[in-house]
Amino acid sequence: MKHLLSKPYAPIVAVIWNILLVYVVYQIARLAYFFENAQLLHYNSDVFCGGLLFDTSAIVYTNALYVVLMIAAGAFTLKGQKALKWLYLIINGLALAINLGDAVYFQYTMRRTTTTVFGEFSNEGNLGSIFGTEFINHWYLVLLFAVVMIALYKLYAQPRRKHAANLASLLLIAPLSIAGMRGGFTTAVRPITVSNANQYAQHPTDAALVLNTPFSLIRTIGKSVFTVPNYYQSETELEAIYTPQHKAQTDTLVKKNVVVLIIESFGREYIGALNRDLEGGKYKGYTPCVDSLIAHSTTFRYSFCNGRKSIDGMPSILSSIPMFVEPFFLTPASMNDYTGLAGILGNEGYQTAFFHGAQNGSMGFEAFAKKTGFQRYYGRTEYEAARGTNDFDGTWAIWDEPFFQYYAEEMSKMQQPFMTAIFSASSHHPFAIPEQYKAQFPEEHLPIQKCIRYTDMALGKFFATARKQPWFDNTIFVLTSDHTNQSDHAEYQSDLGGFCSPIIIYDPSQPVGRMEEKIAQQIDIMPTILGMLGYSKPYMAFGIDVLSTPANDTWAVNYLNGIYQYVKYGYVLQFDGKQTKGVYQLTDRLMQHNLKGKVPQQAQMERELKAIIQQYMMRMTKNKLL
């Protein structure tokens, strides 16, 4: 190598060698990504080969300046070549760091990070402590980063003397680089994007392993989120198959209070009463208080969230808007005209308020609450003004137990009828609980499980306080989660299992518990509550009134790494926007048997899902959400 680096063609040799090193770095990062999430991902030859395609695009994009300057060696002294070495190390060190960091974040989102992450956390002031905690918890990834970077520094090839610029080489490399960025040579090849990863993934979740984070960030810079497909030429045909426009069913509004409890990461898996068949019938779960509530509530055989992030849960639950492609909050469509449960009931004389114990403005919740009709917002600022600063958890928000009590007390000051919602925080990373409860709720198999027990206790105390209030018997309570989180059962680690959230409806005036043999989802909550109240005016919601809909007509939809998952008729259909990728029975909870082409319901499911997608995209782009 020393001999070659002394030749006139040394810059070309150096570029080839150094870029090959970067390919190795990306594969190391992919393996780290896999091992960090081995229970959720599958690594095989298709992932490896597909990964090379996306790695090539990212490597060319990020190293283009370095390659051009290296080959234009005539413009640099040997000192300048040393500067190029540091440019190379910084660029590829940053790429390695964000790939390794995203390996940790994947378990919460089930996808590669895109540029929307900058908007998602733009209002957070506690990210430094979060990153610091993760550095400690994942010290082995920090060590891996250091080892790889030292190796990259040692193995870097640098020309040993000044050379003339090689313009011929630049002319040769240019078309190769363009092809690498685009993902192919022919003019028929469209530039690859994140959704192309599904070509190499057996399951939608595995698409994240095929991709790399630099590519996902680059490919989503300034991109249009929503594109209206042309499945149906006739609007009449489209409306006949599916419409989010709901017509009035009754003419009498029952002015009951509505309380929506959105519990952070409170996945269905953790609730014993909803998993009687788990672990051979021996599973107890972590939620004795919620279990007792379920005994007097309406729940559903299958219930799902519509997204994998907190900012997905808010629009789905409170405005019946699912997450397709990117979080609704972070798309241009968030500036459209739309409302939600608070705005609709506010127009009927309800007082409305939203409660979230984090820093005011966190996650964009305060802006969304105001946009959708909540008249008051109670955050950490309001809580600490009333109760002092001792109940802050040190990272995110007020501890759940005191904040739930504050919530109950503030509702007692409101005039009936009222509609309120609370978004809890304690079952959130970094999964801490108050010091006084650490003996009562010790560490278990997963870090989140002690937090689930703590939040369940806080919910039990909330309902104990609420039962003493004059408004309690005239209230409909809905309890759900924003999304799911850490899992230790294979049934909840599949493409669909990662979206299993509870939907619990509790009406103290009708305290008879029942499990509905239906499919329910977060976007059904708003239309279902309006149905229970007998709301008498037309409104827009992508979900349905699940209680008044026959079981065979209930359904759910979500989006995962470029794949739409549609649940209906006892099956889940996976569709990439053009063709069906898989069909599984709902009872096949591990999703092991793909029945694509073997199920008569497949054609009807495709027809319905296409209509849902087209209605969604059309209404987002044309501002038709009212």
FIDO-107124 format. One line per 3 residues: number of its first residue (from 1); their letters; for each residue x, y, z of C-alpha. Coordinates in steps of 0.2 Angstrom, whole numbers. Layout:
BEGIN
NUM) a) X/Y/Z; ... .
% end
This chain:
BEGIN
1) mkh) 0/0/0; 14/12/4; 21/9/-13 .
4) lls) 5/12/-22; 2/28/-12; 18/35/-20 .
7) kpy) 12/32/-38; 4/46/-49; -13/37/-47 .
10) api) -11/37/-28; -27/48/-25; -38/35/-35 .
13) vav) -30/20/-24; -33/30/-8; -51/35/-13 .
16) iwn) -56/16/-17; -48/10/-1; -55/23/10 .
19) ill) -73/21/3; -72/2/5; -68/6/23 .
22) vyv) -84/16/25; -94/1/18; -87/-9/32 .
25) vyq) -91/4/44; -109/5/38; -111/-14/39 .
28) iar) -104/-14/57; -117/-1/61; -131/-12/53 .
31) lay) -125/-27/64; -125/-16/79; -143/-10/75 .
34) ffe) -148/-28/73; -141/-35/89; -148/-20/99 .
37) naq) -165/-25/92; -163/-44/89; -180/-48/96 .
40) llh) -189/-37/83; -178/-39/68; -172/-52/56 .
43) yns) -155/-52/47; -153/-62/31; -144/-61/14 .
46) dvf) -158/-50/7; -155/-37/21; -137/-37/17 .
49) cgg) -138/-35/-2; -152/-22/0; -142/-13/13 .
52) llf) -127/-11/1; -139/-2/-11; -144/11/2 .
55) dts) -127/12/10; -120/16/-8; -132/30/-9 .
58) aiv) -128/37/8; -110/35/6; -109/44/-11 .
61) ytn) -120/58/-4; -110/61/12; -92/58/4 .
64) aly) -94/67/-12; -85/83/-7; -71/72/0 .
67) vvl) -69/62/-16; -69/77/-27; -55/85/-17 .
70) mia) -45/70/-15; -44/66/-33; -41/85/-37 .
73) aga) -24/82/-27; -15/94/-37; -23/108/-28 .
76) ftl) -17/102/-11; 0/101/-2; 3/86/10 .
79) kgq) -3/97/24; -19/99/14; -21/80/12 .
82) kal) -20/79/31; -35/91/32; -44/80/20 .
85) kwl) -41/65/32; -50/74/46; -64/79/34 .
88) yli) -66/61/30; -66/55/48; -78/69/54 .
91) ing) -91/65/40; -91/46/42; -89/47/61 .
94) lal) -105/57/61; -114/44/50; -108/30/62 .
97) ain) -114/40/77; -132/43/71; -133/25/65 .
100) lgd) -128/19/82; -140/31/91; -154/27/80 .
103) avy) -152/8/85; -157/13/102; -172/24/96 .
106) fqy) -179/11/85; -187/1/99; -199/16/102 .
109) tmr) -203/20/84; -200/4/74; -192/14/59 .
112) rtt) -177/23/54; -177/42/60; -181/55/47 .
115) ttv) -180/74/46; -196/75/55; -187/71/71 .
118) fge) -180/89/72; -198/96/73; -204/82/85 .
121) fsn) -191/87/98; -189/106/94; -197/112/110 .
124) egn) -189/100/122; -176/107/135; -171/90/143 .
127) lgs) -163/82/128; -145/84/136; -150/73/151 .
130) ifg) -158/60/140; -143/59/129; -132/58/144 .
133) tef) -142/44/152; -142/34/135; -123/36/134 .
136) inh) -121/27/151; -135/14/148; -127/10/131 .
139) wyl) -109/11/135; -105/-3/123; -111/7/108 .
142) vll) -100/21/114; -85/9/115; -89/2/98 .
145) fav) -89/19/91; -72/23/98; -65/7/92 .
148) vmi) -71/9/74; -65/27/73; -48/22/79 .
151) aly) -47/8/66; -53/20/53; -40/33/58 .
154) kly) -26/19/58; -32/11/41; -35/27/32 .
157) aqp) -24/28/16; -16/45/12; -6/49/-4 .
160) rrk) 12/51/1; 17/66/-10; 8/79/-20 .
163) haa) 0/74/-37; -7/83/-52; -26/84/-53 .
166) nla) -34/69/-62; -48/76/-71; -51/60/-81 .
169) sll) -54/51/-65; -67/64/-60; -76/62/-77 .
172) lia) -77/43/-74; -82/44/-56; -96/57/-59 .
175) pls) -108/45/-68; -104/31/-56; -108/43/-41 .
178) iag) -125/48/-49; -130/30/-51; -125/26/-33 .
181) mrg) -136/41/-27; -151/36/-37; -149/17/-34 .
184) gft) -146/12/-52; -139/16/-69; -154/16/-81 .
187) tav) -165/31/-85; -180/21/-80; -174/20/-62 .
190) rpi) -181/33/-50; -171/39/-36; -173/26/-22 .
193) tvs) -182/32/-7; -185/24/11; -200/14/4 .
196) nan) -190/4/-8; -182/-5/7; -197/-16/8 .
199) qya) -191/-24/-8; -178/-33/3; -188/-35/19 .
202) qhp) -198/-50/23; -208/-40/36; -211/-21/36 .
205) tda) -201/-20/52; -186/-26/44; -186/-12/31 .
208) alv) -177/-2/45; -163/-14/45; -161/-13/26 .
211) lnt) -160/6/27; -147/17/36; -151/33/45 .
214) pfs) -140/45/35; -150/39/19; -167/41/28 .
217) lir) -162/59/34; -156/64/17; -170/57/7 .
220) tig) -183/66/18; -176/83/17; -189/95/10 .
223) ksv) -199/80/3; -218/81/0; -226/70/13 .
226) ftv) -242/66/4; -245/61/-14; -263/58/-19 .
229) pny) -264/41/-28; -276/38/-43; -284/22/-37 .
232) yqs) -302/28/-41; -306/40/-55; -324/43/-49 .
235) ete) -327/53/-33; -344/45/-32; -336/27/-32 .
238) lea) -323/33/-19; -336/40/-8; -347/24/-10 .
241) iyt) -332/13/-4; -326/24/10; -329/41/17 .
244) pqh) -323/50/33; -339/61/33; -351/56/47 .
247) kaq) -369/60/46; -380/63/61; -389/48/68 .
250) tdt) -399/56/82; -406/73/87; -404/72/106 .
253) lvk) -387/76/114; -384/68/130; -373/80/139 .
256) knv) -362/69/149; -344/74/154; -330/66/144 .
259) vvl) -313/61/151; -300/54/140; -284/47/148 .
262) iie) -270/45/136; -257/34/146; -239/35/140 .
265) sfg) -233/18/133; -247/9/141; -247/-5/128 .
268) rey) -260/-19/129; -247/-32/133; -245/-25/151 .
271) iga) -263/-28/155; -267/-45/163; -286/-43/160 .
274) lnr) -283/-42/141; -271/-56/140; -280/-71/149 .
277) dle) -273/-83/136; -255/-77/138; -242/-89/145 .
280) ggk) -254/-103/145; -266/-93/155; -254/-89/169 .
283) ykg) -250/-72/164; -255/-59/178; -248/-43/169 .
286) ytp) -243/-27/179; -260/-17/180; -271/-23/195 .
289) cvd) -280/-7/196; -284/-6/177; -289/-24/178 .
292) sli) -302/-20/191; -308/-6/180; -309/-17/165 .
295) ahs) -321/-28/175; -334/-14/174; -329/-7/156 .
298) ttf) -331/-10/138; -316/-17/129; -312/-25/112 .
301) rys) -305/-42/107; -293/-33/95; -288/-15/98 .
304) fcn) -274/-5/90; -265/12/90; -263/21/74 .
307) grk) -245/26/76; -229/22/86; -225/40/93 .
310) sid) -233/51/106; -236/64/93; -246/51/83 .
313) gmp) -257/47/97; -264/65/100; -272/67/82 .
316) sil) -278/49/82; -287/49/98; -293/67/99 .
319) ssi) -296/71/81; -298/54/73; -283/57/61 .
322) pmf) -271/42/59; -253/43/55; -249/39/37 .
325) vep) -231/42/31; -226/55/44; -233/61/60 .
328) ffl) -247/73/56; -240/86/68; -225/88/57 .
331) tpa) -232/89/40; -238/104/31; -256/97/33 .
334) smn) -255/102/51; -259/120/45; -275/114/38 .
337) dyt) -292/118/45; -298/104/57; -305/101/74 .
340) gla) -307/87/86; -318/81/101; -314/96/111 .
343) gil) -319/108/97; -335/99/93; -341/98/111 .
346) gne) -335/115/115; -348/121/102; -361/112/111 .
349) gyq) -358/122/127; -344/110/135; -330/117/145 .
352) taf) -314/109/138; -296/107/145; -280/98/141 .
355) fhg) -268/92/154; -249/87/151; -237/88/165 .
358) aqn) -222/91/154; -214/108/150; -227/119/142 .
361) gsm) -225/117/123; -217/100/124; -220/89/109 .
364) gfe) -231/102/101; -246/97/112; -251/114/118 .
367) afa) -252/120/100; -262/105/95; -274/107/109 .
370) kkt) -277/125/105; -279/121/87; -292/108/90 .
373) gfq) -303/117/102; -296/115/120; -300/131/129 .
376) ryy) -288/128/143; -271/120/144; -263/114/161 .
379) grt) -244/110/160; -230/110/171; -230/129/173 .
382) eye) -248/129/179; -245/114/191; -229/121/199 .
385) aar) -238/138/201; -251/129/211; -241/115/220 .
388) gtn) -223/120/219; -208/112/211; -205/96/221 .
391) dfd) -215/84/210; -205/86/194; -197/70/189 .
394) gtw) -180/78/184; -182/74/166; -199/75/157 .
397) aiw) -213/80/168; -223/80/184; -224/62/192 .
400) dep) -240/54/187; -247/51/205; -248/69/210 .
403) ffq) -252/75/192; -267/64/191; -273/71/208 .
406) yya) -271/88/202; -281/83/186; -296/77/197 .
409) eem) -296/92/208; -295/104/193; -310/95/184 .
412) skm) -320/98/200; -318/117/197; -325/116/180 .
415) qqp) -343/118/175; -352/103/169; -353/97/155 .
418) fmt) -334/96/152; -323/87/141; -305/85/146 .
421) aif) -290/74/141; -274/70/150; -257/64/143 .
424) sas) -247/55/157; -228/55/157; -220/43/170 .
427) shh) -220/27/160; -208/36/148; -190/33/145 .
430) pfa) -178/34/155; -191/24/165; -189/31/182 .
433) ipe) -201/31/197; -201/41/213; -188/36/226 .
436) qyk) -202/32/239; -209/18/227; -193/9/222 .
439) aqf) -195/-4/235; -213/-7/231; -210/-7/212 .
442) pee) -193/-15/210; -184/-18/193; -191/-32/183 .
445) hlp) -187/-40/166; -190/-24/157; -186/-7/163 .
448) iqk) -203/0/159; -213/-13/169; -210/-5/186 .
451) cir) -216/11/178; -232/3/172; -235/-3/190 .
454) ytd) -232/14/197; -244/23/184; -257/9/187 .
457) mal) -256/13/205; -258/32/201; -273/28/190 .
460) gkf) -281/18/204; -279/33/216; -286/45/202 .
463) fat) -302/34/201; -303/33/220; -303/52/220 .
466) ark) -314/54/205; -328/43/213; -330/56/227 .
469) qpw) -333/70/215; -351/76/210; -347/74/192 .
472) fdn) -341/56/192; -358/47/189; -361/58/174 .
475) tif) -345/55/165; -338/44/151; -320/39/154 .
478) vlt) -309/32/140; -292/25/144; -280/21/130 .
481) sdh) -261/23/127; -252/34/115; -242/19/108 .
484) tnq) -234/3/113; -216/1/120; -204/-12/127 .
487) sdh) -210/-30/125; -206/-47/131; -219/-58/122 .
490) aey) -216/-63/104; -235/-60/101; -232/-42/103 .
493) qsd) -216/-40/93; -224/-44/76; -228/-31/63 .
496) lgg) -245/-29/70; -242/-34/88; -232/-18/90 .
499) fcs) -248/-8/87; -258/-17/101; -265/-3/112 .
502) pii) -280/-5/125; -296/5/122; -306/5/138 .
505) iyd) -323/14/139; -330/16/157; -347/23/161 .
508) psq) -351/22/179; -369/23/175; -368/7/166 .
511) pvg) -354/-3/176; -356/-20/167; -340/-26/160 .
514) rme) -340/-34/142; -328/-39/129; -334/-34/112 .
517) eki) -329/-46/98; -324/-32/87; -309/-23/80 .
520) aqq) -306/-5/88; -292/8/85; -288/25/92 .
523) idi) -296/35/77; -313/26/83; -313/35/100 .
526) mpt) -319/52/94; -334/45/83; -338/32/97 .
529) ilg) -339/45/110; -350/56/99; -361/41/96 .
532) mlg) -363/38/114; -368/56/117; -380/56/103 .
535) ysk) -371/70/94; -383/77/80; -373/86/68 .
538) pym) -362/80/53; -343/79/57; -327/72/49 .
541) afg) -317/57/57; -307/44/48; -313/31/61 .
544) idv) -330/24/65; -342/23/79; -336/5/84 .
547) lst) -350/2/97; -364/5/84; -355/-4/70 .
550) pan) -357/-23/67; -342/-33/71; -339/-39/53 .
553) dtw) -338/-20/48; -325/-15/61; -307/-12/55 .
556) avn) -291/-4/59; -276/3/49; -259/8/53 .
559) yln) -243/13/43; -226/5/46; -210/8/35 .
562) giy) -219/11/19; -232/-3/22; -250/0/26 .
565) qyv) -258/-13/38; -277/-16/36; -286/-26/49 .
568) kyg) -303/-33/44; -313/-49/41; -301/-59/53 .
571) yvl) -286/-55/43; -272/-42/42; -267/-36/24 .
574) qfd) -250/-28/21; -250/-16/6; -236/-5/0 .
577) gkq) -246/7/-10; -245/-3/-26; -247/-21/-22 .
580) tkg) -251/-33/-7; -236/-40/1; -244/-51/14 .
583) vyq) -260/-57/21; -261/-65/38; -275/-72/49 .
586) ltd) -277/-62/65; -276/-78/75; -258/-80/68 .
589) rlm) -251/-68/81; -233/-72/76; -237/-68/58 .
592) qhn) -228/-84/52; -240/-89/38; -242/-78/23 .
595) lkg) -258/-81/14; -256/-69/0; -267/-75/-15 .
598) kvp) -275/-88/-5; -289/-78/4; -305/-73/-5 .
601) qqa) -306/-57/6; -290/-50/-1; -297/-41/-16 .
604) qme) -311/-33/-5; -298/-28/8; -287/-20/-6 .
607) rel) -302/-11/-13; -306/-3/4; -289/1/9 .
610) kai) -285/10/-7; -301/21/-4; -295/25/14 .
613) iqq) -278/30/8; -285/40/-7; -297/49/4 .
616) ymm) -283/53/17; -271/60/4; -284/70/-5 .
619) rmt) -290/78/11; -273/82/17; -267/90/1 .
622) knk) -284/99/-2; -287/105/15; -303/95/17 .
625) ll) -302/89/35; -318/98/41 .
% end
